[in-house]
């Protein structure tokens, strides 16, 4: 299965198999909590973006994007 990974900050990135991640997710309360909080934040951001895209016009959205890129 092809995948694509993008690291958006300076530093190091590590890779592990899905099986190892599943194993550690099942054993570690800390890892499970951190990953579930991350997923909640990500899904909230996706939902907010979808709602904003539906509510605001394309030109307004483009203007906001352009303004944030130049700030």
NUGU-614804 format. One line per field, with one value per residue: residue number from 1; residue in one letter; chain; z, x, y of N, C-alpha, C, O in turn. Coordinates in Angstrom, 2 decimals, padded with zeros to 5 digits. Atoms other than C-alpha are relative to their C-alpha. Example, Ala and Ser with C-alpha at 12.3 -4.5 7.8 and 13.67 -1.06 7.14 Angstrom:
BEGIN
num = 1,2
residu = A,S
chaine = A,A
n.pz = 000.00,-000.06
n.px = 000.89,-000.82
n.py = -001.19,-001.19
ca.pz = 007.80,007.14
ca.px = 012.30,013.67
ca.py = -004.50,-001.06
c.pz = 000.00,000.73
c.px = 000.90,-000.77
c.py = 001.20,001.09
o.pz = 000.66,000.90
o.px = 001.94,-000.26
o.py = 001.18,002.20
This chain:
BEGIN
num = 1,2,3,4,5,6,7,8,9,10,11,12,13,14,15,16,17,18,19,20,21,22,23,24,25,26,27,28,29,30,31,32,33,34,35,36,37,38,39,40,41,42,43,44,45,46,47,48,49,50,51,52,53,54,55,56,57,58,59,60,61,62,63,64,65,66,67,68,69,70,71
residu = X,X,X,X,X,X,X,X,X,X,X,X,X,X,X,X,X,X,X,X,X,X,X,X,X,X,X,X,X,X,X,X,X,X,X,X,X,X,X,X,X,X,X,X,X,X,X,X,X,X,X,X,X,X,X,X,X,X,X,X,X,X,X,X,X,X,X,X,X,X,X
chaine = A,A,A,A,A,A,A,A,A,A,A,A,A,A,A,A,A,A,A,A,A,A,A,A,A,A,A,A,A,A,A,A,A,A,A,A,A,A,A,A,A,A,A,A,A,A,A,A,A,A,A,A,A,A,A,A,A,A,A,A,A,A,A,A,A,A,A,A,A,A,A
n.pz = 000.00,000.04,-001.00,000.15,-001.30,000.08,-001.28,000.17,-000.93,-000.06,-000.97,000.48,000.15,-000.16,000.71,-000.64,000.68,-000.53,-001.04,-001.22,-000.52,-000.61,-001.24,-001.02,-000.25,-000.90,-001.30,-000.64,-000.23,000.39,001.46,000.45,-000.31,000.88,001.38,000.09,-000.06,001.30,000.97,-000.30,000.49,001.46,000.50,-000.27,001.01,001.28,-000.05,000.03,001.36,000.86,-000.31,000.51,001.46,000.39,-000.42,000.61,001.45,000.40,000.04,-001.40,-000.49,000.64,-000.61,-001.35,000.17,000.46,-001.11,-001.01,000.57,000.05,-001.37
n.px = 000.85,-000.84,000.26,-000.72,-000.25,-000.52,-000.42,000.18,-000.81,-001.39,-000.27,-000.10,001.22,-000.27,000.92,000.22,001.03,001.35,000.16,-000.67,000.81,001.19,-000.41,-000.29,001.27,000.78,-000.66,-000.40,001.07,-000.51,000.00,001.40,000.58,-000.61,000.45,001.42,000.10,-000.44,001.07,001.11,-000.38,-000.03,001.37,000.61,-000.53,000.60,001.41,000.07,-000.35,001.14,001.08,-000.40,000.04,001.42,000.62,-000.64,-000.21,-001.35,-000.85,-000.30,-000.94,-001.27,-000.53,-000.48,-001.22,-001.04,-000.34,-000.75,-001.31,-000.87,-000.17
n.py = -001.17,-001.21,-001.02,-001.25,-000.60,-001.35,-000.56,-001.43,-000.79,000.42,001.05,001.36,000.79,001.42,000.87,001.29,000.78,-000.15,001.02,-000.47,-001.10,000.61,000.67,-001.02,-000.70,000.85,000.16,-001.26,-000.99,-001.31,-000.08,000.02,-001.31,-001.02,000.20,-000.32,-001.46,-000.50,000.28,-000.90,-001.32,000.06,000.08,-001.30,-000.92,000.38,-000.40,-001.46,-000.42,000.33,-000.94,-001.33,000.04,-000.02,-001.26,-001.17,000.07,000.38,-001.19,-000.37,001.01,-000.28,-001.23,000.34,000.83,-000.90,-000.89,000.74,000.36,-001.17,-000.54
ca.pz = 000.00,-001.04,001.57,001.67,004.69,005.19,008.10,008.64,011.28,011.78,013.61,013.24,012.07,012.99,011.23,012.69,011.41,011.84,013.88,016.35,016.67,017.33,019.95,021.80,021.44,023.19,026.02,026.71,028.29,027.67,023.94,023.49,025.21,023.19,019.88,020.62,021.61,018.37,016.33,018.11,017.30,013.67,013.14,014.78,012.39,009.38,010.46,011.04,007.64,005.94,007.73,006.84,003.21,003.04,004.78,003.21,-000.46,-002.37,-002.87,000.89,001.67,-000.85,000.62,004.15,002.96,001.15,004.18,006.54,004.15,004.06,007.81
ca.px = 000.00,001.60,001.91,003.03,004.63,005.30,007.30,006.39,008.90,012.62,014.02,013.88,011.18,011.03,009.38,007.79,005.62,001.85,002.01,004.49,002.36,-000.76,001.10,002.36,-001.02,-002.64,-000.09,000.60,-002.07,000.13,000.61,-003.09,-004.09,-001.65,-002.67,-006.40,-005.95,-004.04,-006.81,-009.46,-007.57,-007.04,-010.70,-011.82,-009.58,-010.93,-014.54,-013.89,-012.23,-015.16,-017.68,-015.74,-015.39,-019.16,-019.98,-017.48,-017.09,-014.05,-012.76,-013.03,-011.23,-008.50,-008.12,-007.78,-005.21,-003.24,-003.36,-002.13,000.71,002.00,001.72
ca.py = 000.00,003.31,006.01,009.60,011.25,014.93,016.36,020.00,021.05,020.89,017.90,014.16,011.78,008.11,005.23,002.12,-000.69,-000.54,-003.76,-002.27,000.85,-001.24,-003.25,-000.16,001.58,-001.37,-001.47,002.21,004.42,007.46,006.74,005.96,009.23,011.37,009.79,010.12,013.79,014.38,012.71,014.79,017.99,016.93,016.00,019.26,021.20,019.28,019.89,023.59,023.95,022.18,024.42,027.58,026.50,025.98,029.25,031.68,032.48,031.26,034.82,035.53,032.27,033.10,036.60,035.20,032.64,035.32,037.63,034.92,034.01,037.58,038.22
c.pz = 000.00,001.08,-000.31,001.38,-000.21,001.40,-000.16,000.99,000.01,001.06,-000.66,-000.13,000.11,-000.68,000.76,-000.74,000.66,001.13,001.32,000.63,000.69,001.34,001.12,000.36,000.99,001.40,000.76,000.12,-000.47,-001.52,-000.54,000.23,-000.94,-001.43,-000.16,000.11,-001.32,-001.05,000.23,-000.53,-001.53,-000.58,000.25,-001.04,-001.37,-000.05,-000.08,-001.39,-000.96,000.23,-000.54,-001.52,-000.51,000.25,-000.77,-001.50,-000.29,000.00,001.41,000.56,-000.59,000.60,001.38,-000.08,-000.41,001.14,001.05,-000.52,000.01,001.37,000.65
c.px = 000.90,-000.41,000.81,000.14,000.60,000.33,000.01,000.79,001.42,000.18,000.07,-001.38,000.40,-001.08,-000.14,-001.11,-001.35,-000.24,000.63,-000.79,-001.25,000.33,000.23,-001.25,-000.85,000.59,000.22,-001.18,000.42,-000.04,-001.43,-000.65,000.53,-000.51,-001.49,-000.24,000.42,-001.10,-001.20,000.29,-000.01,-001.41,-000.77,000.43,-000.62,-001.46,-000.14,000.32,-001.16,-001.16,000.31,-000.06,-001.43,-000.62,000.55,000.18,001.45,000.92,000.36,001.03,001.39,000.65,000.56,001.30,001.17,000.47,000.83,001.39,000.95,000.26,001.27
c.py = 001.24,001.00,001.24,000.61,001.37,000.48,001.51,000.85,-000.56,-001.08,-001.36,-000.63,-001.47,-000.80,-001.30,-000.73,000.23,-001.00,000.43,001.14,-000.53,-000.64,001.01,000.80,-000.79,-000.10,001.30,000.97,001.38,000.17,000.06,001.37,001.08,-000.15,000.34,001.51,000.64,-000.20,000.91,001.40,000.04,-000.02,001.30,001.02,-000.28,000.45,001.51,000.53,-000.27,000.98,001.39,000.04,000.05,001.37,001.21,-000.21,-000.35,001.21,000.45,-000.97,000.25,001.23,-000.26,-000.80,000.88,000.92,-000.73,-000.38,001.19,000.59,-000.48
o.pz = 000.91,001.40,-001.05,002.13,-001.08,002.28,-001.05,001.08,-000.37,002.05,-001.84,000.56,-000.40,-000.87,001.29,-001.42,001.83,002.11,002.38,001.85,001.78,002.31,002.24,001.51,001.87,002.36,001.98,-000.89,-001.04,-002.01,-001.43,-000.64,-001.46,-002.07,-001.18,-000.56,-001.78,-001.83,-000.73,-001.13,-002.12,-001.53,-000.56,-001.53,-002.09,-001.05,-000.77,-001.87,-001.80,-000.73,-001.09,-002.10,-001.57,-000.52,-001.18,-001.97,000.56,000.43,001.64,001.23,000.13,000.84,001.73,000.69,000.12,001.28,001.59,000.26,000.07,001.52,001.79
o.px = 001.72,-001.59,001.79,-000.83,001.45,-000.54,000.67,000.56,001.66,-000.56,000.41,-002.32,001.45,-002.20,000.84,-001.93,-001.43,-000.92,000.04,-000.91,-001.60,-000.42,-000.26,-001.43,-001.49,-000.15,000.33,-001.69,-000.38,-000.55,-001.73,-001.34,-000.24,-000.84,-001.89,-001.13,-000.20,-001.39,-001.82,-000.58,-000.49,-001.69,-001.61,-000.39,-000.96,-001.91,-001.03,-000.33,-001.48,-001.78,-000.57,-000.50,-001.70,-001.47,-000.22,000.32,002.33,002.07,001.49,001.97,002.38,001.86,001.62,002.23,002.27,001.67,001.78,002.33,002.17,001.10,001.56
o.py = 001.40,001.13,001.18,000.70,001.56,000.49,002.04,002.06,-001.70,-001.11,-001.48,-000.25,-001.87,-000.34,-001.83,-000.11,000.59,-000.69,000.24,001.22,-000.09,-000.51,000.83,001.19,-000.21,-000.32,001.29,001.47,002.13,001.18,000.85,001.89,001.88,000.85,000.90,002.04,001.60,000.70,001.37,002.03,001.01,000.71,001.68,001.80,000.65,001.00,002.01,001.46,000.57,001.43,002.06,001.03,000.62,001.83,002.08,-001.34,-000.19,001.10,000.90,-000.54,000.16,001.25,000.26,-000.57,000.74,001.16,-000.16,-000.52,001.00,001.48,-000.12
